[in-house]
Amino acid sequence: MAKAFRIYHSEGPRSAQNKDDYIVDHTVMMYLVNPDGQFTDYYGQNRRAREIATVIRSKALMWQIEKQKEQSILRRLLGRKESSKNSDESPKAQQAETKVVS
């Protein structure tokens, strides 16, 4: 993951008194990934918390709208497939299906 996001990290020198104590030099960056796992944005040290929160809210809303559009398209496509499937059947088969459903 570090390579994919070009994150720098390097273990620094260990403490002379405690070998488990050490410094890690690393990229100071926050990454925003949407629920689909796709990179959306990044935020460095120069961005203020309020600005970041506003951008995240905006991107979350845009993602929700996009998902609603996708769901609407899928429902329409699936509805058309079902109706074309039924129109391919003979009138007797359609009548029989109507009787079963009623």
Secondary structure by P-SEA (a helix, b strand, c coil): cccccbbbbbbccccccccccbbbbbbbbbbbbcccccccccccccccaaaaaaaaaaaaaaaaaaaaaaaaaaaaaaaaaaaaaaaaccaaaaaaaaaaac
